[in-house]
């Protein structure tokens, strides 16, 4: 069986997908990798640069079929309390954070958990999809303060 490569990544094309691939947060950050869909067939991602795949993205194969990207359920912490203050402390530590209407969601990390509890946060261990904010200077993850050409002064 031929393993087809991804031709392009499209945003918000879940309605066109013939199957899905479910990946945790770390696995959605990739450049070159052979993956297997939830239906069991293999395909290859071979990108020029490392990319962060968002939940809901579509991976169009060279034969035109579309694979939807789904965020896997993984161990996370749901954080409640003074959300603006807690979000500031989470962001100050460059910790990926998903912002929900009534709570913040972060990956399980005992050091960050201890800090947040010390700040009065309520912490719940849950298993849920993790789809954090991508950053102010473009889609995907940010790993430094180097933003290239931007309005950042």
N, CA and C atoms as an extended XYZ file, in Angstrom:
459
Properties=species:S:1:pos:R:3:atomname:S:1:resname:S:1:resid:I:1 pbc="F F F"
N         0.848       -1.188        0.000 N   UNK     1
C         0.000        0.000        0.000 CA  UNK     1
C         0.888        1.245        0.000 C   UNK     1
N         0.608        2.193       -0.853 N   UNK     2
C         1.344        3.440       -0.935 CA  UNK     2
C         0.943        4.360        0.208 C   UNK     2
N         1.943        4.955        0.863 N   UNK     3
C         1.696        5.916        1.931 CA  UNK     3
C         1.762        7.301        1.303 C   UNK     3
N         0.621        7.982        1.263 N   UNK     4
C         0.554        9.289        0.613 CA  UNK     4
C         1.042       10.401        1.530 C   UNK     4
N         1.700       11.409        0.940 N   UNK     5
C         2.134       12.566        1.729 CA  UNK     5
C         1.039       13.631        1.798 C   UNK     5
N         1.192       14.501        2.784 N   UNK     6
C         0.312       15.659        2.924 CA  UNK     6
C         0.751       16.706        1.905 C   UNK     6
N        -0.201       17.217        1.124 N   UNK     7
C         0.091       18.256        0.127 CA  UNK     7
C         0.016       19.646        0.746 C   UNK     7
N        -0.957       19.850        1.655 N   UNK     8
C        -1.086       21.148        2.291 CA  UNK     8
C        -1.907       21.039        3.564 C   UNK     8
N        -1.737       22.038        4.440 N   UNK     9
C        -2.481       22.129        5.691 CA  UNK     9
C        -3.489       23.251        5.542 C   UNK     9
N        -4.742       22.946        5.839 N   UNK    10
C        -5.817       23.927        5.733 CA  UNK    10
C        -6.471       24.109        7.099 C   UNK    10
N        -6.961       25.303        7.360 N   UNK    11
C        -7.623       25.588        8.632 CA  UNK    11
C        -9.132       25.402        8.494 C   UNK    11
N        -9.742       24.851        9.526 N   UNK    12
C       -11.202       24.727        9.628 CA  UNK    12
C       -11.834       24.013        8.435 C   UNK    12
N       -11.355       22.837        8.125 N   UNK    13
C       -11.919       22.051        7.029 CA  UNK    13
C       -12.467       20.710        7.511 C   UNK    13
N       -12.889       20.629        8.774 N   UNK    14
C       -13.353       19.368        9.347 CA  UNK    14
C       -14.526       18.776        8.578 C   UNK    14
N       -15.386       19.608        7.994 N   UNK    15
C       -16.561       19.111        7.278 CA  UNK    15
C       -16.189       18.357        6.008 C   UNK    15
N       -14.980       18.551        5.492 N   UNK    16
C       -14.544       17.901        4.259 CA  UNK    16
C       -13.734       16.630        4.503 C   UNK    16
N       -13.495       16.275        5.757 N   UNK    17
C       -12.570       15.196        6.081 CA  UNK    17
C       -13.205       13.815        5.947 C   UNK    17
N       -12.421       12.887        5.397 N   UNK    18
C       -12.879       11.501        5.257 CA  UNK    18
C       -12.521       10.681        6.482 C   UNK    18
N       -11.565       11.149        7.278 N   UNK    19
C       -11.174       10.507        8.524 CA  UNK    19
C       -10.423       11.527        9.365 C   UNK    19
N        -9.964       11.109       10.520 N   UNK    20
C        -9.255       12.009       11.424 CA  UNK    20
C        -7.963       11.370       11.912 C   UNK    20
N        -7.095       12.219       12.438 N   UNK    21
C        -5.916       11.772       13.171 CA  UNK    21
C        -5.978       12.495       14.516 C   UNK    21
N        -5.879       11.726       15.602 N   UNK    22
C        -5.981       12.289       16.939 CA  UNK    22
C        -4.586       12.335       17.554 C   UNK    22
N        -4.160       13.546       17.925 N   UNK    23
C        -2.809       13.765       18.432 CA  UNK    23
C        -2.850       14.623       19.690 C   UNK    23
N        -1.972       14.306       20.650 N   UNK    24
C        -1.874       15.159       21.826 CA  UNK    24
C        -1.130       16.450       21.466 C   UNK    24
N        -1.033       17.358       22.423 N   UNK    25
C        -0.431       18.666       22.163 CA  UNK    25
C         0.990       18.546       21.632 C   UNK    25
N         1.812       17.730       22.267 N   UNK    26
C         3.206       17.583       21.826 CA  UNK    26
C         3.284       16.991       20.424 C   UNK    26
N         2.426       16.047       20.105 N   UNK    27
C         2.458       15.385       18.794 CA  UNK    27
C         1.937       16.269       17.670 C   UNK    27
N         1.195       17.332       18.009 N   UNK    28
C         0.696       18.247       16.977 CA  UNK    28
C         1.754       19.263       16.544 C   UNK    28
N         2.937       19.201       17.107 N   UNK    29
C         4.060       20.055       16.735 CA  UNK    29
C         5.044       19.188       15.965 C   UNK    29
N         5.070       19.331       14.649 N   UNK    30
C         5.876       18.410       13.863 CA  UNK    30
C         6.378       19.014       12.578 C   UNK    30
N         7.341       18.347       12.011 N   UNK    31
C         7.891       18.718       10.711 CA  UNK    31
C         7.829       17.533        9.763 C   UNK    31
N         8.411       16.418       10.170 N   UNK    32
C         8.432       15.230        9.319 CA  UNK    32
C         8.078       14.025       10.181 C   UNK    32
N         6.998       13.348        9.793 N   UNK    33
C         6.579       12.208       10.598 CA  UNK    33
C         5.580       11.352        9.831 C   UNK    33
N         5.667       10.065       10.026 N   UNK    34
C         4.658        9.135        9.508 CA  UNK    34
C         3.604        8.991       10.603 C   UNK    34
N         2.366        9.192       10.222 N   UNK    35
C         1.249        9.115       11.164 CA  UNK    35
C         0.242        8.076       10.688 C   UNK    35
N        -0.655        7.699       11.582 N   UNK    36
C        -1.712        6.761       11.258 CA  UNK    36
C        -3.043        7.395       11.648 C   UNK    36
N        -4.004        7.347       10.733 N   UNK    37
C        -5.317        7.928       11.014 CA  UNK    37
C        -6.048        7.083       12.058 C   UNK    37
N        -7.127        7.642       12.572 N   UNK    38
C        -7.961        6.903       13.515 CA  UNK    38
C        -8.596        5.683       12.845 C   UNK    38
N        -8.702        5.707       11.515 N   UNK    39
C        -9.233        4.568       10.755 CA  UNK    39
C        -8.152        3.525       10.463 C   UNK    39
N        -6.874        3.862       10.759 N   UNK    40
C        -5.811        2.882       10.639 CA  UNK    40
C        -4.902        2.981        9.432 C   UNK    40
N        -5.099        3.951        8.533 N   UNK    41
C        -4.199        4.017        7.384 CA  UNK    41
C        -3.131        5.084        7.585 C   UNK    41
N        -1.958        4.787        7.027 N   UNK    42
C        -0.774        5.619        7.239 CA  UNK    42
C        -0.688        6.735        6.205 C   UNK    42
N        -0.058        7.845        6.623 N   UNK    43
C         0.258        8.951        5.722 CA  UNK    43
C         1.499        9.641        6.266 C   UNK    43
N         2.100       10.482        5.453 N   UNK    44
C         3.354       11.131        5.832 CA  UNK    44
C         3.184       12.641        5.824 C   UNK    44
N         3.662       13.263        6.887 N   UNK    45
C         3.765       14.713        6.953 CA  UNK    45
C         5.240       15.047        6.751 C   UNK    45
N         5.554       15.857        5.744 N   UNK    46
C         6.932       16.262        5.457 CA  UNK    46
C         6.888       17.739        5.080 C   UNK    46
N         7.046       18.584        6.084 N   UNK    47
C         6.910       20.030        5.906 CA  UNK    47
C         8.273       20.701        5.808 C   UNK    47
N         8.313       21.840        5.153 N   UNK    48
C         9.558       22.597        5.024 CA  UNK    48
C        10.044       23.089        6.380 C   UNK    48
N         9.096       23.527        7.228 N   UNK    49
C         9.410       24.024        8.569 CA  UNK    49
C         8.515       23.332        9.584 C   UNK    49
N         8.964       23.298       10.822 N   UNK    50
C         8.159       22.734       11.898 CA  UNK    50
C         6.905       23.583       12.069 C   UNK    50
N         5.763       22.907       12.226 N   UNK    51
C         4.473       23.591       12.364 CA  UNK    51
C         3.715       23.026       13.549 C   UNK    51
N         2.862       23.834       14.087 N   UNK    52
C         1.936       23.408       15.121 CA  UNK    52
C         0.572       23.223       14.463 C   UNK    52
N         0.045       22.021       14.526 N   UNK    53
C        -1.268       21.737       13.938 CA  UNK    53
C        -2.344       22.041       14.960 C   UNK    53
N        -3.328       22.796       14.557 N   UNK    54
C        -4.437       23.144       15.432 CA  UNK    54
C        -5.537       22.102       15.345 C   UNK    54
N        -6.248       21.922       16.452 N   UNK    55
C        -7.455       21.098       16.449 CA  UNK    55
C        -8.404       21.685       15.394 C   UNK    55
N        -8.919       20.848       14.519 N   UNK    56
C        -9.834       21.304       13.481 CA  UNK    56
C        -9.179       21.579       12.145 C   UNK    56
N        -7.837       21.529       12.091 N   UNK    57
C        -7.152       21.727       10.811 CA  UNK    57
C        -7.414       20.534        9.900 C   UNK    57
N        -7.233       20.753        8.611 N   UNK    58
C        -7.351       19.676        7.634 CA  UNK    58
C        -6.015       19.436        6.967 C   UNK    58
N        -5.651       18.170        6.822 N   UNK    59
C        -4.434       17.787        6.115 CA  UNK    59
C        -4.862       17.195        4.785 C   UNK    59
N        -4.600       17.926        3.714 N   UNK    60
C        -5.004       17.451        2.386 CA  UNK    60
C        -3.885       16.597        1.805 C   UNK    60
N        -4.226       15.352        1.467 N   UNK    61
C        -3.258       14.448        0.854 CA  UNK    61
C        -3.101       14.771       -0.621 C   UNK    61
N        -2.060       14.238       -1.234 N   UNK    62
C        -1.803       14.507       -2.651 CA  UNK    62
C        -2.902       13.963       -3.551 C   UNK    62
N        -3.715       13.009       -3.074 N   UNK    63
C        -4.825       12.494       -3.886 CA  UNK    63
C        -6.129       13.261       -3.635 C   UNK    63
N        -6.069       14.339       -2.827 N   UNK    64
C        -7.230       15.181       -2.588 CA  UNK    64
C        -8.029       14.838       -1.341 C   UNK    64
N        -7.804       13.668       -0.747 N   UNK    65
C        -8.529       13.325        0.484 CA  UNK    65
C        -8.059       14.220        1.626 C   UNK    65
N        -8.978       14.500        2.553 N   UNK    66
C        -8.696       15.390        3.672 CA  UNK    66
C        -8.765       14.599        4.984 C   UNK    66
N        -7.760       14.812        5.835 N   UNK    67
C        -7.703       14.207        7.166 CA  UNK    67
C        -7.864       15.326        8.184 C   UNK    67
N        -8.811       15.170        9.081 N   UNK    68
C        -9.021       16.171       10.117 CA  UNK    68
C        -8.116       15.935       11.309 C   UNK    68
N        -7.608       17.015       11.888 N   UNK    69
C        -6.764       16.941       13.076 CA  UNK    69
C        -7.642       17.129       14.306 C   UNK    69
N        -7.526       16.185       15.241 N   UNK    70
C        -8.276       16.265       16.503 CA  UNK    70
C        -7.308       16.298       17.671 C   UNK    70
N        -7.626       17.103       18.657 N   UNK    71
C        -6.821       17.148       19.878 CA  UNK    71
C        -7.186       15.955       20.748 C   UNK    71
N        -6.178       15.190       21.147 N   UNK    72
C        -6.398       14.013       21.989 CA  UNK    72
C        -6.683       14.420       23.426 C   UNK    72
N        -7.375       13.560       24.121 N   UNK    73
C        -7.566       13.720       25.561 CA  UNK    73
C        -6.219       13.427       26.226 C   UNK    73
N        -5.807       14.298       27.134 N   UNK    74
C        -4.538       14.109       27.836 CA  UNK    74
C        -4.663       14.663       29.259 C   UNK    74
N        -3.732       14.320       30.142 N   UNK    75
C        -3.803       14.811       31.522 CA  UNK    75
C        -3.455       16.300       31.601 C   UNK    75
N        -4.386       17.090       32.136 N   UNK    76
C        -4.208       18.538       32.251 CA  UNK    76
C        -4.694       19.007       33.618 C   UNK    76
N        -4.438       20.278       33.899 N   UNK    77
C        -4.945       20.922       35.109 CA  UNK    77
C        -5.926       22.006       34.712 C   UNK    77
N        -7.099       22.008       35.329 N   UNK    78
C        -8.035       23.110       35.179 CA  UNK    78
C        -7.842       24.037       36.381 C   UNK    78
N        -7.688       25.319       36.095 N   UNK    79
C        -7.330       26.319       37.100 CA  UNK    79
C        -8.479       27.303       37.235 C   UNK    79
N        -8.929       27.537       38.475 N   UNK    80
C        -9.990       28.511       38.746 CA  UNK    80
C        -9.488       29.506       39.791 C   UNK    80
N       -10.194       30.602       39.878 N   UNK    81
C        -9.831       31.645       40.844 CA  UNK    81
C        -9.805       32.993       40.155 C   UNK    81
N        -8.884       33.835       40.559 N   UNK    82
C        -8.715       35.171       39.989 CA  UNK    82
C        -8.024       35.003       38.624 C   UNK    82
N        -8.814       34.709       37.592 N   UNK    83
C        -8.261       34.300       36.300 CA  UNK    83
C        -7.317       35.310       35.655 C   UNK    83
N        -7.605       36.614       35.651 N   UNK    84
C        -6.628       37.534       35.043 CA  UNK    84
C        -5.262       37.475       35.743 C   UNK    84
N        -5.272       37.439       37.047 N   UNK    85
C        -4.012       37.379       37.804 CA  UNK    85
C        -3.293       36.056       37.558 C   UNK    85
N        -4.035       34.957       37.606 N   UNK    86
C        -3.429       33.640       37.395 CA  UNK    86
C        -2.906       33.500       35.967 C   UNK    86
N        -3.660       34.038       35.002 N   UNK    87
C        -3.214       33.992       33.598 CA  UNK    87
C        -1.911       34.769       33.431 C   UNK    87
N        -1.783       35.891       34.119 N   UNK    88
C        -0.552       36.663       34.031 CA  UNK    88
C         0.638       35.831       34.517 C   UNK    88
N         0.485       35.157       35.658 N   UNK    89
C         1.572       34.346       36.208 CA  UNK    89
C         1.895       33.155       35.303 C   UNK    89
N         0.888       32.537       34.729 N   UNK    90
C         1.105       31.423       33.789 CA  UNK    90
C         1.868       31.934       32.565 C   UNK    90
N         1.419       33.039       32.001 N   UNK    91
C         2.072       33.610       30.832 CA  UNK    91
C         3.479       34.084       31.119 C   UNK    91
N         3.707       34.606       32.313 N   UNK    92
C         5.030       35.080       32.691 CA  UNK    92
C         6.045       33.938       32.716 C   UNK    92
N         5.556       32.716       32.835 N   UNK    93
C         6.435       31.547       32.817 CA  UNK    93
C         6.418       30.839       31.460 C   UNK    93
N         5.834       31.496       30.463 N   UNK    94
C         5.780       30.968       29.088 CA  UNK    94
C         5.168       29.567       29.041 C   UNK    94
N         4.172       29.350       29.885 N   UNK    95
C         3.484       28.063       29.947 CA  UNK    95
C         2.296       28.095       28.994 C   UNK    95
N         2.186       27.149       28.062 N   UNK    96
C         1.014       27.111       27.179 CA  UNK    96
C        -0.267       27.056       28.010 C   UNK    96
N        -1.262       27.830       27.594 N   UNK    97
C        -2.489       27.952       28.378 CA  UNK    97
C        -3.701       28.034       27.456 C   UNK    97
N        -4.695       27.225       27.758 N   UNK    98
C        -5.979       27.278       27.060 CA  UNK    98
C        -6.919       28.123       27.909 C   UNK    98
N        -7.547       29.107       27.298 N   UNK    99
C        -8.435       30.006       28.024 CA  UNK    99
C        -9.874       29.599       27.745 C   UNK    99
N       -10.554       29.174       28.800 N   UNK   100
C       -11.959       28.770       28.725 CA  UNK   100
C       -12.791       29.824       29.451 C   UNK   100
N       -14.107       29.868       29.237 N   UNK   101
C       -14.914       30.939       29.836 CA  UNK   101
C       -14.804       31.048       31.360 C   UNK   101
N       -14.662       29.924       32.049 N   UNK   102
C       -14.680       29.945       33.506 CA  UNK   102
C       -13.430       29.353       34.152 C   UNK   102
N       -12.385       29.074       33.344 N   UNK   103
C       -11.179       28.464       33.891 CA  UNK   103
C       -10.042       28.540       32.873 C   UNK   103
N        -8.863       28.278       33.350 N   UNK   104
C        -7.683       28.157       32.504 CA  UNK   104
C        -7.289       26.688       32.499 C   UNK   104
N        -6.692       26.231       31.409 N   UNK   105
C        -6.256       24.831       31.315 CA  UNK   105
C        -4.788       24.816       30.921 C   UNK   105
N        -3.984       24.075       31.690 N   UNK   106
C        -2.563       23.930       31.403 CA  UNK   106
C        -2.182       22.455       31.490 C   UNK   106
N        -1.007       22.128       30.948 N   UNK   107
C        -0.499       20.771       31.098 CA  UNK   107
C        -0.142       20.548       32.562 C   UNK   107
N        -0.193       19.283       32.980 N   UNK   108
C         0.176       18.978       34.360 CA  UNK   108
C         1.665       19.224       34.562 C   UNK   108
N         1.950       20.059       35.541 N   UNK   109
C         3.322       20.428       35.878 CA  UNK   109
C         3.343       20.707       37.378 C   UNK   109
N         4.070       19.904       38.162 N   UNK   110
C         4.022       20.077       39.614 CA  UNK   110
C         4.560       21.425       40.097 C   UNK   110
N         5.531       21.995       39.407 N   UNK   111
C         6.100       23.278       39.819 CA  UNK   111
C         5.092       24.404       39.586 C   UNK   111
N         4.475       24.427       38.398 N   UNK   112
C         3.467       25.460       38.101 CA  UNK   112
C         2.245       25.261       38.998 C   UNK   112
N         1.871       24.013       39.227 N   UNK   113
C         0.733       23.731       40.123 CA  UNK   113
C         1.002       24.316       41.508 C   UNK   113
N         2.180       24.081       42.056 N   UNK   114
C         2.524       24.588       43.388 CA  UNK   114
C         2.445       26.117       43.414 C   UNK   114
N         2.989       26.762       42.377 N   UNK   115
C         2.943       28.216       42.300 CA  UNK   115
C         1.489       28.705       42.299 C   UNK   115
N         0.646       28.079       41.468 N   UNK   116
C        -0.745       28.511       41.365 CA  UNK   116
C        -1.508       28.279       42.668 C   UNK   116
N        -1.257       27.152       43.329 N   UNK   117
C        -1.909       26.904       44.630 CA  UNK   117
C        -1.469       27.954       45.646 C   UNK   117
N        -0.198       28.332       45.622 N   UNK   118
C         0.326       29.365       46.514 CA  UNK   118
C        -0.365       30.710       46.247 C   UNK   118
N        -0.787       30.937       45.000 N   UNK   119
C        -1.493       32.169       44.633 CA  UNK   119
C        -3.003       32.078       44.900 C   UNK   119
N        -3.471       30.959       45.458 N   UNK   120
C        -4.879       30.812       45.817 CA  UNK   120
C        -5.753       30.185       44.750 C   UNK   120
N        -5.159       29.612       43.722 N   UNK   121
C        -5.938       28.996       42.640 CA  UNK   121
C        -6.580       27.692       43.096 C   UNK   121
N        -7.732       27.410       42.531 N   UNK   122
C        -8.325       26.087       42.642 CA  UNK   122
C        -7.768       25.245       41.503 C   UNK   122
N        -7.353       24.025       41.793 N   UNK   123
C        -6.738       23.155       40.790 CA  UNK   123
C        -7.510       21.850       40.732 C   UNK   123
N        -7.880       21.440       39.520 N   UNK   124
C        -8.519       20.143       39.305 CA  UNK   124
C        -7.736       19.373       38.263 C   UNK   124
N        -7.387       18.130       38.569 N   UNK   125
C        -6.758       17.261       37.578 CA  UNK   125
C        -7.858       16.658       36.725 C   UNK   125
N        -7.767       16.847       35.421 N   UNK   126
C        -8.762       16.300       34.497 CA  UNK   126
C        -8.045       15.698       33.294 C   UNK   126
N        -8.760       14.891       32.569 N   UNK   127
C        -8.296       14.374       31.281 CA  UNK   127
C        -9.196       15.004       30.233 C   UNK   127
N        -8.603       15.834       29.370 N   UNK   128
C        -9.379       16.590       28.388 CA  UNK   128
C        -8.474       16.979       27.225 C   UNK   128
N        -9.058       17.333       26.075 N   UNK   129
C        -8.239       17.860       24.984 CA  UNK   129
C        -7.564       19.161       25.424 C   UNK   129
N        -6.342       19.378       24.949 N   UNK   130
C        -5.590       20.584       25.299 CA  UNK   130
C        -5.299       21.361       24.024 C   UNK   130
N        -5.921       22.530       23.903 N   UNK   131
C        -5.739       23.377       22.721 CA  UNK   131
C        -5.438       24.808       23.179 C   UNK   131
N        -4.196       25.049       23.594 N   UNK   132
C        -3.840       26.361       24.123 CA  UNK   132
C        -3.809       27.449       23.061 C   UNK   132
N        -3.796       28.684       23.535 N   UNK   133
C        -3.670       29.846       22.659 CA  UNK   133
C        -2.361       29.747       21.889 C   UNK   133
N        -2.355       30.251       20.646 N   UNK   134
C        -1.180       30.127       19.799 CA  UNK   134
C        -0.174       31.248       19.909 C   UNK   134
N        -0.500       32.354       20.493 N   UNK   135
C         0.446       33.465       20.587 CA  UNK   135
C        -0.021       34.649       19.782 C   UNK   135
N         0.428       35.819       20.173 N   UNK   136
C        -0.022       37.069       19.569 CA  UNK   136
C         0.616       37.370       18.223 C   UNK   136
N         1.720       36.703       17.883 N   UNK   137
C         2.464       37.062       16.683 CA  UNK   137
C         2.349       36.015       15.581 C   UNK   137
N         1.221       35.329       15.530 N   UNK   138
C         1.026       34.353       14.472 CA  UNK   138
C         0.420       33.083       15.022 C   UNK   138
N         0.088       32.180       14.120 N   UNK   139
C        -0.506       30.905       14.511 CA  UNK   139
C         0.555       30.007       15.117 C   UNK   139
N         0.129       29.086       15.915 N   UNK   140
C         1.033       28.087       16.446 CA  UNK   140
C         1.734       28.529       17.713 C   UNK   140
N         2.763       27.809       18.034 N   UNK   141
C         3.460       28.005       19.296 CA  UNK   141
C         4.539       29.058       19.176 C   UNK   141
N         4.812       29.677       20.294 N   UNK   142
C         5.935       30.601       20.359 CA  UNK   142
C         6.912       30.042       21.372 C   UNK   142
N         8.200       30.107       21.070 N   UNK   143
C         9.202       29.534       21.951 CA  UNK   143
C        10.223       30.545       22.433 C   UNK   143
N        10.085       31.794       22.058 N   UNK   144
C        11.042       32.802       22.502 CA  UNK   144
C        10.421       34.166       22.313 C   UNK   144
N        11.200       35.185       22.596 N   UNK   145
C        10.723       36.544       22.367 CA  UNK   145
C        11.084       37.042       20.993 C   UNK   145
N        11.699       36.238       20.155 N   UNK   146
C        12.082       36.628       18.817 CA  UNK   146
C        10.868       36.493       17.895 C   UNK   146
N        10.310       37.607       17.454 N   UNK   147
C         9.081       37.589       16.680 CA  UNK   147
C         9.271       37.980       15.226 C   UNK   147
N        10.471       38.318       14.837 N   UNK   148
C        10.667       38.765       13.450 CA  UNK   148
C        10.036       40.123       13.252 C   UNK   148
N         9.631       40.432       12.043 N   UNK   149
C         9.012       41.713       11.746 CA  UNK   149
C         7.624       41.745       12.352 C   UNK   149
N         7.384       42.663       13.263 N   UNK   150
C         6.076       42.783       13.913 CA  UNK   150
C         5.950       44.153       14.520 C   UNK   150
N         4.830       44.395       15.144 N   UNK   151
C         4.601       45.643       15.841 CA  UNK   151
C         5.185       45.614       17.245 C   UNK   151
N         5.796       44.486       17.615 N   UNK   152
C         6.394       44.311       18.937 CA  UNK   152
C         7.599       45.238       19.071 C   UNK   152
N         7.565       46.153       20.014 N   UNK   153
C         8.661       47.108       20.191 CA  UNK   153
C         9.351       46.870       21.504 C   UNK   153
